[in-house]
Amino acid sequence: MTASDASSRHVPAALLLAAVVFITGCAGTDESEAGARSSSSSPASTTTAATSAAPSTTAAPTGTNIAVSYVGGQVTGDSGRVPVTPGDQVTITVTSDVADEVHLHGYDLSAPVGPDTMSTLTFQASISGVFEVELEELGTLLFTLQVG
């Protein structure tokens, strides 16, 4: 969907933003995509021979963006089991048409979410395992996060 399609259908701003985050930095749920995503998640770097005496040995940090929406009782976006690499910076963005709290079990992170409030959790994937991300009060599983 293009931005002009979204605006012509009067999509709420939060959903449009979630779609942009999903399109530009989607973590995906297909395991075959995980390897391709890991190799392409760090930004490309360019060097100029005239100004660089030696190539840089500092690796750019990698990151994973996960976007999910809860609208009309349905979970869309990165659902299922979403794999991330240990050590990655992970950003989870959640939009919802109901007021609730997004909770990442295991890391014990939470943030409010609602019709006028997009929720964002950003953290370092430092604990290996499989963790539920849910709308706490509804008890609705949004997805499971697999670290490692």
N, CA, C and O atoms as a GROMACS GRO file, in nm:
protein
  592
    1MET      N    1   0.085  -0.117   0.000
    1MET     CA    2   0.000   0.000   0.000
    1MET      C    3   0.089   0.123   0.000
    1MET      O    4   0.186   0.129   0.075
    2THR      N    5   0.056   0.219  -0.082
    2THR     CA    6   0.134   0.342  -0.086
    2THR      C    7   0.075   0.442   0.010
    2THR      O    8  -0.038   0.427   0.056
    3ALA      N    9   0.152   0.546   0.040
    3ALA     CA   10   0.103   0.649   0.132
    3ALA      C   11  -0.020   0.718   0.076
    3ALA      O   12  -0.109   0.756   0.152
    4SER      N   13  -0.026   0.737  -0.057
    4SER     CA   14  -0.142   0.804  -0.114
    4SER      C   15  -0.265   0.716  -0.104
    4SER      O   16  -0.375   0.767  -0.085
    5ASP      N   17  -0.248   0.582  -0.116
    5ASP     CA   18  -0.362   0.492  -0.097
    5ASP      C   19  -0.413   0.501   0.046
    5ASP      O   20  -0.534   0.506   0.069
    6ALA      N   21  -0.320   0.504   0.142
    6ALA     CA   22  -0.358   0.509   0.282
    6ALA      C   23  -0.433   0.637   0.314
    6ALA      O   24  -0.535   0.634   0.384
    7SER      N   25  -0.383   0.751   0.264
    7SER     CA   26  -0.448   0.876   0.298
    7SER      C   27  -0.583   0.887   0.229
    7SER      O   28  -0.674   0.951   0.282
    8SER      N   29  -0.598   0.827   0.111
    8SER     CA   30  -0.726   0.837   0.043
    8SER      C   31  -0.832   0.753   0.111
    8SER      O   32  -0.952   0.773   0.089
    9ARG      N   33  -0.792   0.659   0.192
    9ARG     CA   34  -0.888   0.576   0.266
    9ARG      C   35  -0.904   0.623   0.409
    9ARG      O   36  -0.973   0.558   0.488
   10HIS      N   37  -0.843   0.733   0.443
   10HIS     CA   38  -0.855   0.794   0.576
   10HIS      C   39  -0.810   0.699   0.686
   10HIS      O   40  -0.880   0.684   0.787
   11VAL      N   41  -0.695   0.634   0.670
   11VAL     CA   42  -0.640   0.546   0.770
   11VAL      C   43  -0.589   0.632   0.886
   11VAL      O   44  -0.519   0.730   0.862
   12PRO      N   45  -0.622   0.596   1.010
   12PRO     CA   46  -0.573   0.676   1.122
   12PRO      C   47  -0.421   0.686   1.119
   12PRO      O   48  -0.352   0.595   1.074
   13ALA      N   49  -0.372   0.799   1.167
   13ALA     CA   50  -0.228   0.829   1.161
   13ALA      C   51  -0.146   0.722   1.229
   13ALA      O   52  -0.040   0.686   1.178
   14ALA      N   53  -0.190   0.669   1.342
   14ALA     CA   54  -0.113   0.567   1.412
   14ALA      C   55  -0.099   0.441   1.328
   14ALA      O   56   0.008   0.380   1.326
   15LEU      N   57  -0.205   0.401   1.259
   15LEU     CA   58  -0.198   0.283   1.175
   15LEU      C   59  -0.108   0.307   1.055
   15LEU      O   60  -0.034   0.218   1.014
   16LEU      N   61  -0.113   0.426   0.999
   16LEU     CA   62  -0.027   0.460   0.887
   16LEU      C   63   0.119   0.456   0.930
   16LEU      O   64   0.204   0.403   0.858
   17LEU      N   65   0.149   0.510   1.048
   17LEU     CA   66   0.285   0.507   1.099
   17LEU      C   67   0.330   0.364   1.123
   17LEU      O   68   0.443   0.328   1.092
   18ALA      N   69   0.242   0.281   1.178
   18ALA     CA   70   0.276   0.140   1.200
   18ALA      C   71   0.305   0.071   1.068
   18ALA      O   72   0.395  -0.013   1.060
   19ALA      N   73   0.230   0.104   0.965
   19ALA     CA   74   0.252   0.044   0.834
   19ALA      C   75   0.388   0.085   0.779
   19ALA      O   76   0.458   0.004   0.720
   20VAL      N   77   0.424   0.212   0.798
   20VAL     CA   78   0.554   0.259   0.751
   20VAL      C   79   0.666   0.188   0.825
   20VAL      O   80   0.764   0.145   0.764
   21VAL      N   81   0.652   0.174   0.957
   21VAL     CA   82   0.753   0.103   1.035
   21VAL      C   83   0.761  -0.042   0.989
   21VAL      O   84   0.871  -0.097   0.976
   22PHE      N   85   0.647  -0.103   0.965
   22PHE     CA   86   0.642  -0.242   0.921
   22PHE      C   87   0.710  -0.258   0.787
   22PHE      O   88   0.789  -0.352   0.768
   23ILE      N   89   0.682  -0.170   0.693
   23ILE     CA   90   0.738  -0.182   0.559
   23ILE      C   91   0.888  -0.155   0.560
   23ILE      O   92   0.963  -0.223   0.490
   24THR      N   93   0.933  -0.057   0.637
   24THR     CA   94   1.074  -0.020   0.633
   24THR      C   95   1.162  -0.104   0.724
   24THR      O   96   1.282  -0.112   0.700
   25GLY      N   97   1.108  -0.165   0.826
   25GLY     CA   98   1.194  -0.238   0.916
   25GLY      C   99   1.133  -0.364   0.971
   25GLY      O  100   1.161  -0.400   1.086
   26CYS      N  101   1.051  -0.430   0.895
   26CYS     CA  102   0.978  -0.548   0.939
   26CYS      C  103   1.072  -0.661   0.979
   26CYS      O  104   1.170  -0.688   0.910
   27ALA      N  105   1.042  -0.726   1.091
   27ALA     CA  106   1.123  -0.840   1.135
   27ALA      C  107   1.081  -0.966   1.064
   27ALA      O  108   1.164  -1.056   1.046
   28GLY      N  109   0.956  -0.978   1.023
   28GLY     CA  110   0.909  -1.098   0.953
   28GLY      C  111   0.891  -1.214   1.047
   28GLY      O  112   0.940  -1.211   1.161
   29THR      N  113   0.822  -1.318   1.001
   29THR     CA  114   0.803  -1.435   1.082
   29THR      C  115   0.847  -1.561   1.011
   29THR      O  116   0.847  -1.668   1.073
   30ASP      N  117   0.884  -1.554   0.887
   30ASP     CA  118   0.928  -1.668   0.810
   30ASP      C  119   1.075  -1.693   0.841
   30ASP      O  120   1.158  -1.605   0.823
   31GLU      N  121   1.107  -1.817   0.890
   31GLU     CA  122   1.245  -1.846   0.928
   31GLU      C  123   1.341  -1.830   0.812
   31GLU      O  124   1.457  -1.795   0.833
   32SER      N  125   1.296  -1.855   0.687
   32SER     CA  126   1.384  -1.839   0.572
   32SER      C  127   1.422  -1.693   0.550
   32SER      O  128   1.525  -1.664   0.490
   33GLU      N  129   1.338  -1.601   0.599
   33GLU     CA  130   1.368  -1.459   0.587
   33GLU      C  131   1.466  -1.413   0.695
   33GLU      O  132   1.531  -1.310   0.680
   34ALA      N  133   1.476  -1.490   0.805
   34ALA     CA  134   1.557  -1.446   0.918
   34ALA      C  135   1.702  -1.428   0.880
   34ALA      O  136   1.765  -1.330   0.918
   35GLY      N  137   1.758  -1.523   0.803
   35GLY     CA  138   1.898  -1.511   0.763
   35GLY      C  139   1.920  -1.393   0.672
   35GLY      O  140   2.018  -1.320   0.686
   36ALA      N  141   1.829  -1.374   0.576
   36ALA     CA  142   1.842  -1.261   0.483
   36ALA      C  143   1.830  -1.130   0.557
   36ALA      O  144   1.901  -1.034   0.526
   37ARG      N  145   1.741  -1.123   0.656
   37ARG     CA  146   1.721  -1.000   0.731
   37ARG      C  147   1.843  -0.970   0.816
   37ARG      O  148   1.883  -0.854   0.828
   38SER      N  149   1.902  -1.074   0.876
   38SER     CA  150   2.018  -1.050   0.962
   38SER      C  151   2.133  -0.990   0.884
   38SER      O  152   2.205  -0.904   0.934
   39SER      N  153   2.150  -1.037   0.759
   39SER     CA  154   2.262  -0.986   0.682
   39SER      C  155   2.236  -0.848   0.625
   39SER      O  156   2.329  -0.778   0.587
   40SER      N  157   2.109  -0.808   0.618
   40SER     CA  158   2.080  -0.677   0.560
   40SER      C  159   2.032  -0.576   0.662
   40SER      O  160   1.992  -0.466   0.624
   41SER      N  161   2.036  -0.611   0.791
   41SER     CA  162   1.980  -0.519   0.890
   41SER      C  163   2.076  -0.407   0.929
   41SER      O  164   2.033  -0.306   0.985
   42SER      N  165   2.206  -0.424   0.901
   42SER     CA  166   2.296  -0.314   0.934
   42SER      C  167   2.308  -0.221   0.815
   42SER      O  168   2.306  -0.266   0.700
   43PRO      N  169   2.321  -0.093   0.842
   43PRO     CA  170   2.324   0.004   0.733
   43PRO      C  171   2.448  -0.014   0.645
   43PRO      O  172   2.554  -0.053   0.694
   44ALA      N  173   2.434   0.015   0.518
   44ALA     CA  174   2.546   0.007   0.425
   44ALA      C  175   2.642   0.121   0.455
   44ALA      O  176   2.600   0.230   0.494
   45SER      N  177   2.771   0.096   0.437
   45SER     CA  178   2.867   0.202   0.460
   45SER      C  179   2.944   0.226   0.331
   45SER      O  180   2.965   0.135   0.251
   46THR      N  181   2.986   0.348   0.314
   46THR     CA  182   3.067   0.382   0.197
   46THR      C  183   3.192   0.451   0.245
   46THR      O  184   3.189   0.524   0.344
   47THR      N  185   3.301   0.428   0.175
   47THR     CA  186   3.425   0.497   0.208
   47THR      C  187   3.478   0.562   0.081
   47THR      O  188   3.453   0.515  -0.030
   48THR      N  189   3.551   0.669   0.099
   48THR     CA  190   3.611   0.740  -0.014
   48THR      C  191   3.760   0.724  -0.003
   48THR      O  192   3.820   0.758   0.100
   49ALA      N  193   3.823   0.672  -0.109
   49ALA     CA  194   3.967   0.644  -0.107
   49ALA      C  195   4.047   0.770  -0.077
   49ALA      O  196   4.152   0.762  -0.013
   50ALA      N  197   4.002   0.885  -0.123
   50ALA     CA  198   4.077   1.008  -0.105
   50ALA      C  199   4.079   1.054   0.040
   50ALA      O  200   4.171   1.124   0.081
   51THR      N  201   3.978   1.015   0.120
   51THR     CA  202   3.972   1.064   0.257
   51THR      C  203   3.995   0.955   0.360
   51THR      O  204   4.010   0.986   0.479
   52SER      N  205   3.999   0.827   0.319
   52SER     CA  206   4.017   0.719   0.415
   52SER      C  207   4.153   0.657   0.397
   52SER      O  208   4.184   0.604   0.291
   53ALA      N  209   4.235   0.663   0.502
   53ALA     CA  210   4.366   0.601   0.495
   53ALA      C  211   4.355   0.451   0.521
   53ALA      O  212   4.429   0.373   0.462
   54ALA      N  213   4.263   0.411   0.610
   54ALA     CA  214   4.243   0.269   0.642
   54ALA      C  215   4.095   0.244   0.664
   54ALA      O  216   4.025   0.333   0.712
   55PRO      N  217   4.045   0.125   0.630
   55PRO     CA  218   3.904   0.096   0.652
   55PRO      C  219   3.873   0.088   0.801
   55PRO      O  220   3.959   0.053   0.882
   56SER      N  221   3.752   0.121   0.836
   56SER     CA  222   3.708   0.117   0.975
   56SER      C  223   3.691  -0.028   1.019
   56SER      O  224   3.644  -0.111   0.941
   57THR      N  225   3.728  -0.059   1.143
   57THR     CA  226   3.711  -0.193   1.195
   57THR      C  227   3.596  -0.200   1.294
   57THR      O  228   3.569  -0.306   1.350
   58THR      N  229   3.528  -0.091   1.317
   58THR     CA  230   3.416  -0.088   1.408
   58THR      C  231   3.290  -0.130   1.334
   58THR      O  232   3.251  -0.068   1.235
   59ALA      N  233   3.226  -0.237   1.383
   59ALA     CA  234   3.104  -0.286   1.319
   59ALA      C  235   2.986  -0.200   1.365
   59ALA      O  236   2.977  -0.162   1.482
   60ALA      N  237   2.897  -0.171   1.272
   60ALA     CA  238   2.777  -0.096   1.306
   60ALA      C  239   2.682  -0.186   1.383
   60ALA      O  240   2.667  -0.304   1.347
   61PRO      N  241   2.616  -0.136   1.487
   61PRO     CA  242   2.523  -0.219   1.562
   61PRO      C  243   2.405  -0.257   1.473
   61PRO      O  244   2.360  -0.179   1.389
   62THR      N  245   2.358  -0.379   1.494
   62THR     CA  246   2.243  -0.424   1.416
   62THR      C  247   2.117  -0.404   1.497
   62THR      O  248   2.122  -0.396   1.620
   63GLY      N  249   2.006  -0.397   1.430
   63GLY     CA  250   1.880  -0.377   1.499
   63GLY      C  251   1.766  -0.447   1.429
   63GLY      O  252   1.774  -0.478   1.310
   64THR      N  253   1.661  -0.473   1.503
   64THR     CA  254   1.543  -0.539   1.451
   64THR      C  255   1.421  -0.456   1.490
   64THR      O  256   1.404  -0.422   1.607
   65ASN      N  257   1.338  -0.425   1.391
   65ASN     CA  258   1.212  -0.354   1.417
   65ASN      C  259   1.097  -0.452   1.397
   65ASN      O  260   1.090  -0.523   1.297
   66ILE      N  261   1.007  -0.454   1.494
   66ILE     CA  262   0.891  -0.541   1.491
   66ILE      C  263   0.768  -0.454   1.508
   66ILE      O  264   0.759  -0.376   1.603
   67ALA      N  265   0.674  -0.465   1.414
   67ALA     CA  266   0.552  -0.384   1.421
   67ALA      C  267   0.430  -0.476   1.419
   67ALA      O  268   0.421  -0.568   1.338
   68VAL      N  269   0.338  -0.449   1.509
   68VAL     CA  270   0.216  -0.530   1.519
   68VAL      C  271   0.100  -0.438   1.555
   68VAL      O  272   0.117  -0.338   1.625
   69SER      N  273  -0.019  -0.475   1.506
   69SER     CA  274  -0.140  -0.398   1.536
   69SER      C  275  -0.249  -0.489   1.588
   69SER      O  276  -0.259  -0.606   1.549
   70TYR      N  277  -0.330  -0.435   1.677
   70TYR     CA  278  -0.448  -0.504   1.728
   70TYR      C  279  -0.567  -0.415   1.696
   70TYR      O  280  -0.584  -0.310   1.759
   71VAL      N  281  -0.649  -0.456   1.599
   71VAL     CA  282  -0.763  -0.376   1.555
   71VAL      C  283  -0.882  -0.470   1.532
   71VAL      O  284  -0.870  -0.571   1.463
   72GLY      N  285  -0.994  -0.435   1.589
   72GLY     CA  286  -1.115  -0.515   1.569
   72GLY      C  287  -1.100  -0.658   1.619
   72GLY      O  288  -1.162  -0.749   1.565
   73GLY      N  289  -1.019  -0.676   1.722
   73GLY     CA  290  -1.000  -0.809   1.779
   73GLY      C  291  -0.902  -0.897   1.702
   73GLY      O  292  -0.886  -1.014   1.736
   74GLN      N  293  -0.836  -0.842   1.599
   74GLN     CA  294  -0.743  -0.918   1.517
   74GLN      C  295  -0.601  -0.864   1.530
   74GLN      O  296  -0.580  -0.742   1.535
   75VAL      N  297  -0.504  -0.955   1.537
   75VAL     CA  298  -0.363  -0.919   1.541
   75VAL      C  299  -0.308  -0.927   1.399
   75VAL      O  300  -0.325  -1.028   1.331
   76THR      N  301  -0.243  -0.819   1.354
   76THR     CA  302  -0.182  -0.818   1.221
   76THR      C  303  -0.039  -0.766   1.233
   76THR      O  304  -0.002  -0.704   1.333
   77GLY      N  305   0.039  -0.792   1.130
   77GLY     CA  306   0.179  -0.749   1.130
   77GLY      C  307   0.268  -0.866   1.164
   77GLY      O  308   0.243  -0.979   1.121
   78ASP      N  309   0.371  -0.839   1.243
   78ASP     CA  310   0.466  -0.944   1.281
   78ASP      C  311   0.406  -1.028   1.393
   78ASP      O  312   0.424  -0.999   1.511
   79SER      N  313   0.334  -1.132   1.354
   79SER     CA  314   0.274  -1.220   1.454
   79SER      C  315   0.343  -1.356   1.445
   79SER      O  316   0.433  -1.374   1.363
   80GLY      N  317   0.302  -1.449   1.528
   80GLY     CA  318   0.368  -1.578   1.530
   80GLY      C  319   0.495  -1.569   1.613
   80GLY      O  320   0.501  -1.494   1.710
   81ARG      N  321   0.597  -1.645   1.574
   81ARG     CA  322   0.726  -1.642   1.644
   81ARG      C  323   0.823  -1.557   1.561
   81ARG      O  324   0.848  -1.586   1.444
   82VAL      N  325   0.876  -1.453   1.623
   82VAL     CA  326   0.966  -1.360   1.554
   82VAL      C  327   1.107  -1.380   1.610
   82VAL      O  328   1.132  -1.353   1.727
   83PRO      N  329   1.200  -1.428   1.526
   83PRO     CA  330   1.338  -1.450   1.573
   83PRO      C  331   1.421  -1.323   1.568
   83PRO      O  332   1.409  -1.243   1.475
   84VAL      N  333   1.507  -1.305   1.670
   84VAL     CA  334   1.604  -1.196   1.671
   84VAL      C  335   1.738  -1.252   1.715
   84VAL      O  336   1.745  -1.355   1.783
   85THR      N  337   1.843  -1.185   1.677
   85THR     CA  338   1.978  -1.225   1.711
   85THR      C  339   2.016  -1.170   1.848
   85THR      O  340   1.995  -1.052   1.876
   86PRO      N  341   2.073  -1.255   1.935
   86PRO     CA  342   2.119  -1.204   2.064
   86PRO      C  343   2.214  -1.086   2.045
   86PRO      O  344   2.301  -1.089   1.958
   87GLY      N  345   2.196  -0.984   2.127
   87GLY     CA  346   2.278  -0.864   2.119
   87GLY      C  347   2.219  -0.754   2.034
   87GLY      O  348   2.261  -0.639   2.045
   88ASP      N  349   2.122  -0.788   1.948
   88ASP     CA  350   2.057  -0.686   1.866
   88ASP      C  351   1.979  -0.588   1.952
   88ASP      O  352   1.929  -0.624   2.059
   89GLN      N  353   1.968  -0.466   1.903
   89GLN     CA  354   1.874  -0.371   1.962
   89GLN      C  355   1.741  -0.400   1.895
   89GLN      O  356   1.732  -0.403   1.773
   90VAL      N  357   1.638  -0.421   1.975
   90VAL     CA  358   1.505  -0.455   1.924
   90VAL      C  359   1.410  -0.341   1.957
   90VAL      O  360   1.408  -0.290   2.069
   91THR      N  361   1.331  -0.301   1.857
   91THR     CA  362   1.226  -0.202   1.878
   91THR      C  363   1.093  -0.267   1.840
   91THR      O  364   1.074  -0.308   1.725
   92ILE      N  365   1.003  -0.275   1.936
   92ILE     CA  366   0.869  -0.329   1.914
   92ILE      C  367   0.772  -0.212   1.914
   92ILE      O  368   0.768  -0.134   2.010
   93THR      N  369   0.695  -0.198   1.805
   93THR     CA  370   0.596  -0.092   1.794
   93THR      C  371   0.458  -0.156   1.784
   93THR      O  372   0.434  -0.242   1.700
   94VAL      N  373   0.368  -0.113   1.872
   94VAL     CA  374   0.234  -0.171   1.877
   94VAL      C  375   0.130  -0.060   1.866
   94VAL      O  376   0.140   0.042   1.934
   95THR      N  377   0.031  -0.081   1.780
   95THR     CA  378  -0.086   0.006   1.776
   95THR      C  379  -0.207  -0.078   1.812
   95THR      O  380  -0.210  -0.198   1.787
   96SER      N  381  -0.307  -0.014   1.870
   96SER     CA  382  -0.426  -0.085   1.915
   96SER      C  383  -0.546   0.007   1.913
   96SER      O  384  -0.534   0.128   1.937
   97ASP      N  385  -0.663  -0.051   1.884
   97ASP     CA  386  -0.786   0.029   1.890
   97ASP      C  387  -0.852   0.022   2.027
   97ASP      O  388  -0.960   0.078   2.047
   98VAL      N  389  -0.786  -0.046   2.123
   98VAL     CA  390  -0.836  -0.051   2.261
   98VAL      C  391  -0.723  -0.010   2.355
   98VAL      O  392  -0.605  -0.032   2.326
   99ALA      N  393  -0.760   0.049   2.468
   99ALA     CA  394  -0.661   0.086   2.568
   99ALA      C  395  -0.617  -0.037   2.645
   99ALA      O  396  -0.700  -0.115   2.691
  100ASP      N  397  -0.487  -0.055   2.659
  100ASP     CA  398  -0.433  -0.171   2.730
  100ASP      C  399  -0.287  -0.142   2.761
  100ASP      O  400  -0.242  -0.028   2.752
  101GLU      N  401  -0.214  -0.246   2.798
  101GLU     CA  402  -0.072  -0.234   2.825
  101GLU      C  403  -0.001  -0.345   2.748
  101GLU      O  404  -0.038  -0.462   2.758
  102VAL      N  405   0.101  -0.308   2.670
  102VAL     CA  406   0.184  -0.406   2.601
  102VAL      C  407   0.287  -0.454   2.701
  102VAL      O  408   0.352  -0.374   2.768
  103HIS      N  409   0.302  -0.587   2.713
  103HIS     CA  410   0.395  -0.644   2.810
  103HIS      C  411   0.483  -0.746   2.742
  103HIS      O  412   0.434  -0.839   2.678
  104LEU      N  413   0.615  -0.730   2.755
  104LEU     CA  414   0.713  -0.826   2.707
  104LEU      C  415   0.760  -0.907   2.827
  104LEU      O  416   0.836  -0.858   2.911
  105HIS      N  417   0.713  -1.032   2.835
  105HIS     CA  418   0.749  -1.120   2.946
  105HIS      C  419   0.898  -1.155   2.938
  105HIS      O  420   0.957  -1.151   2.830
  106GLY      N  421   0.957  -1.189   3.049
  106GLY     CA  422   1.098  -1.225   3.054
  106GLY      C  423   1.188  -1.104   3.070
  106GLY      O  424   1.280  -1.105   3.151
  107TYR      N  425   1.162  -1.001   2.993
  107TYR     CA  426   1.235  -0.875   3.004
  107TYR      C  427   1.161  -0.780   3.098
  107TYR      O  428   1.217  -0.680   3.142
  108ASP      N  429   1.035  -0.814   3.128
  108ASP     CA  430   0.948  -0.735   3.215
  108ASP      C  431   0.942  -0.589   3.173
  108ASP      O  432   0.956  -0.498   3.255
  109LEU      N  433   0.920  -0.568   3.043
  109LEU     CA  434   0.902  -0.433   2.989
  109LEU      C  435   0.756  -0.416   2.954
  109LEU      O  436   0.691  -0.509   2.907
  110SER      N  437   0.703  -0.295   2.976
  110SER     CA  438   0.564  -0.268   2.941
  110SER      C  439   0.548  -0.121   2.906
  110SER      O  440   0.629  -0.036   2.944
  111ALA      N  441   0.440  -0.095   2.832
  111ALA     CA  442   0.408   0.042   2.793
  111ALA      C  443   0.260   0.050   2.761
  111ALA      O  444   0.203  -0.047   2.710
  112PRO      N  445   0.196   0.164   2.790
  112PRO     CA  446   0.055   0.179   2.756
  112PRO      C  447   0.036   0.188   2.605
  112PRO      O  448   0.125   0.233   2.533
  113VAL      N  449  -0.081   0.143   2.560
  113VAL     CA  450  -0.118   0.150   2.419
  113VAL      C  451  -0.267   0.178   2.413
  113VAL      O  452  -0.342   0.143   2.505
  114GLY      N  453  -0.310   0.241   2.306
  114GLY     CA  454  -0.452   0.269   2.291
  114GLY      C  455  -0.479   0.338   2.160
  114GLY      O  456  -0.388   0.358   2.079
  115PRO      N  457  -0.605   0.375   2.139
  115PRO     CA  458  -0.643   0.438   2.012
  115PRO      C  459  -0.562   0.564   1.981
  115PRO      O  460  -0.538   0.594   1.864
  116ASP      N  461  -0.520   0.637   2.083
  116ASP     CA  462  -0.442   0.760   2.062
  116ASP      C  463  -0.298   0.747   2.108
  116ASP      O  464  -0.224   0.846   2.111
  117THR      N  465  -0.255   0.624   2.145
  117THR     CA  466  -0.122   0.604   2.201
  117THR      C  467  -0.055   0.484   2.135
  117THR      O  468  -0.096   0.370   2.156
  118MET      N  469   0.049   0.511   2.055
  118MET     CA  470   0.129   0.403   1.998
  118MET      C  471   0.231   0.363   2.105
  118MET      O  472   0.289   0.448   2.172
  119SER      N  473   0.252   0.233   2.120
  119SER     CA  474   0.346   0.183   2.219
  119SER      C  475   0.476   0.142   2.152
  119SER      O  476   0.475   0.077   2.047
  120THR      N  477   0.588   0.181   2.212
  120THR     CA  478   0.720   0.142   2.160
  120THR      C  479   0.806   0.090   2.275
  120THR      O  480   0.824   0.158   2.376
  121LEU      N  481   0.857  -0.031   2.258
  121LEU     CA  482   0.952  -0.089   2.353
  121LEU      C  483   1.085  -0.106   2.280
  121LEU      O  484   1.089  -0.173   2.176
  122THR      N  485   1.192  -0.049   2.331
  122THR     CA  486   1.324  -0.062   2.272
  122THR      C  487   1.417  -0.118   2.378
  122THR      O  488   1.423  -0.067   2.490
  123PHE      N  489   1.491  -0.224   2.341
  123PHE     CA  490   1.577  -0.290   2.438
  123PHE      C  491   1.686  -0.369   2.366
  123PHE      O  492   1.679  -0.391   2.245
  124GLN      N  493   1.786  -0.410   2.442
  124GLN     CA  494   1.894  -0.494   2.392
  124GLN      C  495   1.852  -0.639   2.415
  124GLN      O  496   1.815  -0.675   2.526
  125ALA      N  497   1.857  -0.723   2.312
  125ALA     CA  498   1.820  -0.865   2.322
  125ALA      C  499   1.931  -0.940   2.394
  125ALA      O  500   2.013  -1.007   2.331
  126SER      N  501   1.934  -0.929   2.526
  126SER     CA  502   2.043  -0.985   2.606
  126SER      C  503   2.005  -1.112   2.680
  126SER      O  504   2.092  -1.177   2.738
  127ILE      N  505   1.878  -1.151   2.679
  127ILE     CA  506   1.832  -1.272   2.746
  127ILE      C  507   1.783  -1.369   2.640
  127ILE      O  508   1.688  -1.338   2.567
  128SER      N  509   1.847  -1.486   2.630
  128SER     CA  510   1.806  -1.585   2.530
  128SER      C  511   1.681  -1.658   2.576
  128SER      O  512   1.660  -1.680   2.695
  129GLY      N  513   1.598  -1.696   2.479
  129GLY     CA  514   1.477  -1.772   2.509
  129GLY      C  515   1.363  -1.728   2.420
  129GLY      O  516   1.381  -1.654   2.324
  130VAL      N  517   1.243  -1.776   2.456
  130VAL     CA  518   1.121  -1.741   2.383
  130VAL      C  519   1.029  -1.670   2.482
  130VAL      O  520   0.999  -1.722   2.590
  131PHE      N  521   0.983  -1.550   2.442
  131PHE     CA  522   0.908  -1.465   2.534
  131PHE      C  523   0.778  -1.416   2.468
  131PHE      O  524   0.777  -1.381   2.350
  132GLU      N  525   0.670  -1.416   2.546
  132GLU     CA  526   0.542  -1.366   2.496
  132GLU      C  527   0.538  -1.215   2.501
  132GLU      O  528   0.587  -1.152   2.594
  133VAL      N  529   0.476  -1.157   2.397
  133VAL     CA  530   0.444  -1.015   2.395
  133VAL      C  531   0.292  -1.011   2.384
  133VAL      O  532   0.235  -1.062   2.289
  134GLU      N  533   0.229  -0.950   2.482
  134GLU     CA  534   0.083  -0.955   2.486
  134GLU      C  535   0.020  -0.824   2.529
  134GLU      O  536   0.086  -0.737   2.587
  135LEU      N  537  -0.108  -0.812   2.499
  135LEU     CA  538  -0.189  -0.706   2.558
  135LEU      C  539  -0.229  -0.761   2.695
  135LEU      O  540  -0.310  -0.853   2.705
  136GLU      N  541  -0.173  -0.704   2.798
  136GLU     CA  542  -0.180  -0.759   2.933
  136GLU      C  543  -0.322  -0.775   2.985
  136GLU      O  544  -0.359  -0.884   3.029
  137GLU      N  545  -0.402  -0.670   2.982
  137GLU     CA  546  -0.536  -0.676   3.041
  137GLU      C  547  -0.628  -0.768   2.963
  137GLU      O  548  -0.709  -0.839   3.022
  138LEU      N  549  -0.618  -0.767   2.829
  138LEU     CA  550  -0.700  -0.856   2.748
  138LEU      C  551  -0.648  -0.999   2.750
  138LEU      O  552  -0.723  -1.093   2.721
  139GLY      N  553  -0.520  -1.016   2.783
  139GLY     CA  554  -0.460  -1.149   2.779
  139GLY      C  555  -0.444  -1.198   2.635
  139GLY      O  556  -0.445  -1.318   2.610
  140THR      N  557  -0.428  -1.105   2.542
  140THR     CA  558  -0.417  -1.139   2.400
  140THR      C  559  -0.271  -1.146   2.358
  140THR      O  560  -0.197  -1.048   2.370
  141LEU      N  561  -0.230  -1.262   2.308
  141LEU     CA  562  -0.093  -1.280   2.260
  141LEU      C  563  -0.078  -1.208   2.127
  141LEU      O  564  -0.153  -1.233   2.033
  142LEU      N  565   0.021  -1.118   2.119
  142LEU     CA  566   0.050  -1.048   1.995
  142LEU      C  567   0.150  -1.129   1.911
  142LEU      O  568   0.130  -1.148   1.791
  143PHE      N  569   0.256  -1.178   1.975
  143PHE     CA  570   0.355  -1.264   1.911
  143PHE      C  571   0.450  -1.317   2.017
  143PHE      O  572   0.446  -1.272   2.132
  144THR      N  573   0.534  -1.412   1.979
  144THR     CA  574   0.640  -1.456   2.068
  144THR      C  575   0.772  -1.412   2.008
  144THR      O  576   0.793  -1.419   1.887
  145LEU      N  577   0.861  -1.368   2.095
  145LEU     CA  578   0.992  -1.321   2.057
  145LEU      C  579   1.092  -1.432   2.087
  145LEU      O  580   1.100  -1.479   2.201
  146GLN      N  581   1.167  -1.475   1.986
  146GLN     CA  582   1.269  -1.578   2.005
  146GLN      C  583   1.406  -1.514   1.994
  146GLN      O  584   1.447  -1.470   1.887
  147VAL      N  585   1.476  -1.510   2.107
  147VAL     CA  586   1.611  -1.456   2.111
  147VAL      C  587   1.708  -1.574   2.111
  147VAL      O  588   1.709  -1.654   2.205
  148GLY      N  589   1.789  -1.585   2.007
  148GLY     CA  590   1.886  -1.694   1.996
  148GLY      C  591   1.838  -1.810   1.914
  148GLY      O  592   1.910  -1.908   1.897
   0.00000   0.00000   0.00000
